[in-house]
Amino acid sequence: MESLSSMSMEQGGGTLSDISCRVETGIHARVLENGCWGSASASADRDPGRLLEDAVRAAVTAGGSGSVKLAPAPAAREDWRPRAIEPVEEAPVSDKAFLCRRYMELLGAETSGAACRVGYRDFRRLKAVISSAGCDVSEEEQFCGFRFDAVSRSTGLRATRERAGRAGLEFFRSREDIVSEVAEECSALDSAVPAPAPGGRLLLDPEIAGVFVHEVFGHLCESGSHPLASSLGGYLRRGSRMASACVSIVDDSTHFSMPGSCAFDDEGTAGGRTQIVSSGVLGSLLHTIETAGCAGASPTGNARAVDYRSMPSARMTCTYMAPGSMAAASMPAMLSDGLYLVGALGGSTDMGSFSLTSRLGWIVESGRPTVLTGPVTLSGRVFDFLKSVQCVGADLTLFSGPGGCSRSGDGLLPVSYGAPHTLVFAQGAGR
């Protein structure tokens, strides 16, 4: 059962260019009968008993004997409601609009004519999961996120920052430092040179390394019918070497300040820490009670549904590369000559290959960043790249934005991702 209220605003000039609000409640009922699923969903004014009967009929109508089997689901009874300082549902709309306008004015004043935009989004979600296995849990989620953009007038390059947290409107207040970061970067991009071919010697900052972990590798580890995972077949097996020995990757839903976190997933399984890769070796995929039952594994607390209309599937929460011991300040000297990539404009993976684009780059010569460049695009084989990681820094940083993760055209799920600085000596990376 879910109750959701949300608001988004966008300011691209002197007035709000877009504002939208959404309030809805609903119920999703799911039944497993003779190995076949049946489900039904409706708004909350529908009688839950009737909805459950609809789900039973859908399962019976499937006919025959299906192949679905479930892993044991632990019983739990808990009500999880962390408190926000300024709950987003109670905060005045006028305060949100004022902050959007203020940051827009500051950004415009500090960037000398750049095309600027401020985006804001919040929501409050209350979910409850009740099952015949003895689960009866509820959880409240507060979300607040924003994005600041400034496009250089002379080069057309974009400086951007996006942040989000499990918090109230207090998360959006006093963000003048982020405005200044964007303005300084936008001014620097006025003199950026075109990006050179990246070659094989690379230093990734925590943001672009984190996007690689999430977009490029993490989706491969979401078990089930997801075509990216199934395309690699038996290669994604426990004990397979995925990366160099300095790489460990974790999905941990207990980082409760981050939007990807959850105390319970949408099947009622408690969240926790899943060691996906340990010292380069695959430890576990991410599971629902169904995919765990099929694989003979345990549920990992990663069953997530976009909303009450959709079935839960295995999805990431807070996914990141675990920190090493190297000081980040020492890593450009280890790179010597190459490229330092900063920020991320996006990434994708398909059948084990990937593409990843930085927000900007620095040419590094003799261990010193010397020339600022525009965005750099990397491409190659996922596991070749992971096996080329030479060193991982100690400065783990987690990121989230006001949007979320969409898979196969479905809606957005809040996620978090991150990494430390990461040194890569790769072969075959391309611009």
FENFENGI-V672747 format. One record per residue. N is the residue number from 1. RES is the residue in one letter. PHI is phi in whole degrees, -180 to 180 (none if undefined). Layout:
BEGIN
N;RES;PHI / N;RES;PHI
END
This chain:
BEGIN
1;M;none / 2;E;-141 / 3;S;-126 / 4;L;-135 / 5;S;-131 / 6;S;-143 / 7;M;-147 / 8;S;-136 / 9;M;-137 / 10;E;-141 / 11;Q;-120 / 12;G;-119 / 13;G;-172 / 14;G;-75 / 15;T;-130 / 16;L;-64 / 17;S;-88 / 18;D;-158 / 19;I;-147 / 20;S;-144 / 21;C;-131 / 22;R;-147 / 23;V;-136 / 24;E;-160 / 25;T;-133 / 26;G;-164 / 27;I;-132 / 28;H;-123 / 29;A;-111 / 30;R;-137 / 31;V;-134 / 32;L;-109 / 33;E;-132 / 34;N;53 / 35;G;79 / 36;C;-120 / 37;W;-83 / 38;G;-132 / 39;S;-145 / 40;A;-155 / 41;S;-140 / 42;A;-165 / 43;S;-66 / 44;A;-69 / 45;D;-79 / 46;R;-79 / 47;D;-64 / 48;P;-58 / 49;G;-62 / 50;R;-65 / 51;L;-64 / 52;L;-64 / 53;E;-62 / 54;D;-62 / 55;A;-67 / 56;V;-62 / 57;R;-62 / 58;A;-65 / 59;A;-68 / 60;V;-68 / 61;T;-61 / 62;A;-59 / 63;G;73 / 64;G;68 / 65;S;-119 / 66;G;-88 / 67;S;-107 / 68;V;-73 / 69;K;-136 / 70;L;-109 / 71;A;-73 / 72;P;-57 / 73;A;-104 / 74;P;-66 / 75;A;-75 / 76;A;-152 / 77;R;-136 / 78;E;-162 / 79;D;-121 / 80;W;-111 / 81;R;-138 / 82;P;-66 / 83;R;-98 / 84;A;-96 / 85;I;-67 / 86;E;-125 / 87;P;-50 / 88;V;-63 / 89;E;-72 / 90;E;-96 / 91;A;-67 / 92;P;-62 / 93;V;-60 / 94;S;-63 / 95;D;-67 / 96;K;-64 / 97;A;-66 / 98;F;-61 / 99;L;-65 / 100;C;-58 / 101;R;-65 / 102;R;-62 / 103;Y;-67 / 104;M;-65 / 105;E;-65 / 106;L;-65 / 107;L;-64 / 108;G;-64 / 109;A;-69 / 110;E;-92 / 111;T;-115 / 112;S;52 / 113;G;92 / 114;A;-68 / 115;A;-78 / 116;C;-118 / 117;R;-153 / 118;V;-123 / 119;G;-120 / 120;Y;-139 / 121;R;-150 / 122;D;-142 / 123;F;-160 / 124;R;-123 / 125;R;-122 / 126;L;-117 / 127;K;-122 / 128;A;-136 / 129;V;-126 / 130;I;-127 / 131;S;-137 / 132;S;-72 / 133;A;-83 / 134;G;101 / 135;C;-91 / 136;D;-149 / 137;V;-129 / 138;S;-141 / 139;E;-150 / 140;E;-105 / 141;E;-126 / 142;Q;-102 / 143;F;-134 / 144;C;-142 / 145;G;-147 / 146;F;-151 / 147;R;-144 / 148;F;-115 / 149;D;-127 / 150;A;-144 / 151;V;-104 / 152;S;-60 / 153;R;-67 / 154;S;-87 / 155;T;-111 / 156;G;75 / 157;L;-83 / 158;R;-105 / 159;A;-102 / 160;T;-149 / 161;R;-140 / 162;E;-134 / 163;R;-141 / 164;A;-155 / 165;G;-149 / 166;R;-81 / 167;A;-162 / 168;G;-93 / 169;L;-62 / 170;E;-56 / 171;F;-67 / 172;F;-94 / 173;R;-86 / 174;S;56 / 175;R;-107 / 176;E;-62 / 177;D;-65 / 178;I;-70 / 179;V;-58 / 180;S;-65 / 181;E;-59 / 182;V;-65 / 183;A;-63 / 184;E;-64 / 185;E;-67 / 186;C;-61 / 187;S;-64 / 188;A;-65 / 189;L;-67 / 190;D;-59 / 191;S;-109 / 192;A;-69 / 193;V;-96 / 194;P;-59 / 195;A;-69 / 196;P;-78 / 197;A;-60 / 198;P;-68 / 199;G;66 / 200;G;-111 / 201;R;-107 / 202;L;-137 / 203;L;-120 / 204;L;-100 / 205;D;-78 / 206;P;-58 / 207;E;-71 / 208;I;-72 / 209;A;-66 / 210;G;-67 / 211;V;-64 / 212;F;-59 / 213;V;-59 / 214;H;-78 / 215;E;-72 / 216;V;-90 / 217;F;-100 / 218;G;-59 / 219;H;-63 / 220;L;-68 / 221;C;-100 / 222;E;-84 / 223;S;-70 / 224;G;118 / 225;S;-87 / 226;H;-61 / 227;P;-63 / 228;L;-66 / 229;A;-71 / 230;S;-69 / 231;S;-66 / 232;L;-95 / 233;G;48 / 234;G;-69 / 235;Y;-66 / 236;L;-90 / 237;R;-119 / 238;R;-54 / 239;G;95 / 240;S;-74 / 241;R;-82 / 242;M;-101 / 243;A;-156 / 244;S;-68 / 245;A;-66 / 246;C;-87 / 247;V;-103 / 248;S;-130 / 249;I;-126 / 250;V;-128 / 251;D;-116 / 252;D;-136 / 253;S;-87 / 254;T;-100 / 255;H;-83 / 256;F;-74 / 257;S;-86 / 258;M;-100 / 259;P;-62 / 260;G;-73 / 261;S;-74 / 262;C;-161 / 263;A;-75 / 264;F;-140 / 265;D;-82 / 266;D;-84 / 267;E;-112 / 268;G;90 / 269;T;-76 / 270;A;-63 / 271;G;-70 / 272;G;-178 / 273;R;-107 / 274;T;-113 / 275;Q;-85 / 276;I;-71 / 277;V;-128 / 278;S;-126 / 279;S;51 / 280;G;88 / 281;V;-110 / 282;L;-67 / 283;G;-103 / 284;S;-156 / 285;L;-87 / 286;L;-96 / 287;H;-128 / 288;T;-97 / 289;I;-67 / 290;E;-76 / 291;T;-67 / 292;A;-66 / 293;G;-62 / 294;C;-69 / 295;A;-92 / 296;G;69 / 297;A;-115 / 298;S;-106 / 299;P;-59 / 300;T;-107 / 301;G;80 / 302;N;-114 / 303;A;-79 / 304;R;-131 / 305;A;-114 / 306;V;-63 / 307;D;-161 / 308;Y;-68 / 309;R;-82 / 310;S;-112 / 311;M;-77 / 312;P;-71 / 313;S;-140 / 314;A;-71 / 315;R;-137 / 316;M;-69 / 317;T;-117 / 318;C;-109 / 319;T;-117 / 320;Y;-157 / 321;M;-86 / 322;A;-67 / 323;P;-71 / 324;G;-100 / 325;S;-116 / 326;M;-79 / 327;A;-69 / 328;A;-60 / 329;A;-64 / 330;S;-87 / 331;M;-76 / 332;P;-59 / 333;A;-66 / 334;M;-68 / 335;L;-67 / 336;S;68 / 337;D;-123 / 338;G;167 / 339;L;-125 / 340;Y;-105 / 341;L;-101 / 342;V;-123 / 343;G;70 / 344;A;-147 / 345;L;-99 / 346;G;156 / 347;G;-160 / 348;S;-155 / 349;T;-140 / 350;D;-157 / 351;M;55 / 352;G;90 / 353;S;-98 / 354;F;-146 / 355;S;-137 / 356;L;-147 / 357;T;-120 / 358;S;-81 / 359;R;-77 / 360;L;-161 / 361;G;-145 / 362;W;-127 / 363;I;-77 / 364;V;-107 / 365;E;-127 / 366;S;52 / 367;G;83 / 368;R;-123 / 369;P;-64 / 370;T;-120 / 371;V;-128 / 372;L;-81 / 373;T;-121 / 374;G;-77 / 375;P;-59 / 376;V;-119 / 377;T;-107 / 378;L;-105 / 379;S;-148 / 380;G;165 / 381;R;-94 / 382;V;-54 / 383;F;-78 / 384;D;-62 / 385;F;-66 / 386;L;-62 / 387;K;-76 / 388;S;-93 / 389;V;-68 / 390;Q;-98 / 391;C;-161 / 392;V;-122 / 393;G;-75 / 394;A;-97 / 395;D;-100 / 396;L;-58 / 397;T;-132 / 398;L;-102 / 399;F;-130 / 400;S;-154 / 401;G;-126 / 402;P;-74 / 403;G;-88 / 404;G;157 / 405;C;-109 / 406;S;-114 / 407;R;-127 / 408;S;57 / 409;G;82 / 410;D;-81 / 411;G;-74 / 412;L;-93 / 413;L;-107 / 414;P;-63 / 415;V;-138 / 416;S;-133 / 417;Y;-152 / 418;G;176 / 419;A;-175 / 420;P;-88 / 421;H;-57 / 422;T;-134 / 423;L;-99 / 424;V;-129 / 425;F;-114 / 426;A;-105 / 427;Q;-107 / 428;G;83 / 429;A;-70 / 430;G;-125 / 431;R;-80
END
